[in-house]
Amino acid sequence: MKAIISFRALSLTLIVALVASYVLCIAGHLLFGWDMYLVWQPLLPGFVWPLTGAGFFIGLVWLVAYSLYIAALIAFPYNYFVAREG
């Protein structure tokens, strides 16, 4: 039996992991003064600091897009090569 990777499951896993990291980094700055938001600025166009509602939402949209992109880069080629072996 050859295992395949579910695109949907991988996408949702990446979305949860990235959004949780994003929220924890922002909360870390607001509560403890950590400068973790500096990591997100170059990765998420439209994300600005000081934090605004629009900037926070744009960051979430980019994280969902990155999650789908990464899941597609992993799941589809993997499933293709697994199918070719059989």
C-alpha positions as CSV (number, residue, x, y, z in Angstrom):
1,M,0.0,0.0,0.0
2,K,1.4,3.3,-1.1
3,A,0.6,6.3,1.1
4,I,-0.5,9.6,-0.5
5,I,-0.5,13.0,1.0
6,S,-3.8,14.7,1.2
7,F,-3.5,18.3,-0.2
8,R,-6.4,19.4,2.0
9,A,-5.0,18.0,5.2
10,L,-1.5,19.4,4.5
11,S,-2.9,22.8,3.6
12,L,-5.0,23.0,6.8
13,T,-2.0,21.8,8.9
14,L,0.2,24.5,7.4
15,I,-2.5,27.2,7.8
16,V,-2.9,26.3,11.5
17,A,0.8,26.2,12.2
18,L,1.6,29.5,10.4
19,V,-1.4,31.4,11.8
20,A,-0.6,30.2,15.3
21,S,3.0,31.3,14.9
22,Y,1.9,34.7,13.5
23,V,-0.5,35.4,16.4
24,L,2.0,34.2,19.0
25,C,4.7,36.5,17.6
26,I,2.4,39.5,17.6
27,A,1.1,38.7,21.1
28,G,4.7,38.3,22.2
29,H,5.5,41.8,21.2
30,L,2.3,43.3,22.6
31,L,2.7,41.5,26.0
32,F,6.5,41.1,26.4
33,G,8.1,43.5,24.0
34,W,9.6,40.8,21.8
35,D,10.5,42.1,18.3
36,M,9.3,38.9,16.5
37,Y,7.1,41.0,14.2
38,L,10.3,42.0,12.4
39,V,10.3,38.5,10.9
40,W,6.9,38.9,9.3
41,Q,7.5,42.3,7.7
42,P,9.7,41.2,4.8
43,L,7.6,38.0,4.2
44,L,4.1,39.5,4.2
45,P,3.7,42.5,1.9
46,G,1.1,44.9,3.4
47,F,1.9,43.8,7.0
48,V,2.8,47.0,8.8
49,W,3.9,47.9,12.3
50,P,2.5,49.5,14.4
51,L,-0.2,46.9,13.9
52,T,-3.4,47.9,12.2
53,G,-6.5,45.8,11.6
54,A,-5.9,45.9,7.9
55,G,-2.3,45.0,8.2
56,F,-3.2,42.0,10.5
57,F,-5.8,40.8,8.0
58,I,-3.4,41.1,5.1
59,G,-0.9,39.1,7.0
60,L,-3.4,36.3,7.5
61,V,-4.3,36.3,3.8
62,W,-0.6,36.0,2.8
63,L,-0.2,33.1,5.3
64,V,-3.1,31.2,3.8
65,A,-1.7,31.8,0.3
66,Y,1.8,30.6,1.4
67,S,0.2,27.5,3.0
68,L,-1.6,26.6,-0.1
69,Y,1.5,27.2,-2.2
70,I,3.7,25.0,0.0
71,A,1.1,22.3,0.2
72,A,0.9,22.2,-3.6
73,L,4.7,22.1,-3.9
74,I,4.8,19.1,-1.6
75,A,1.6,17.0,-2.1
76,F,1.1,17.0,-5.9
77,P,4.7,16.0,-6.9
78,Y,4.9,13.5,-4.1
79,N,1.5,11.9,-5.1
80,Y,2.6,11.9,-8.8
81,F,5.8,10.1,-8.1
82,V,4.2,7.6,-5.7
83,A,1.6,6.8,-8.4
84,R,4.4,6.3,-11.0
85,E,6.2,3.7,-8.9
86,G,3.2,1.5,-8.7
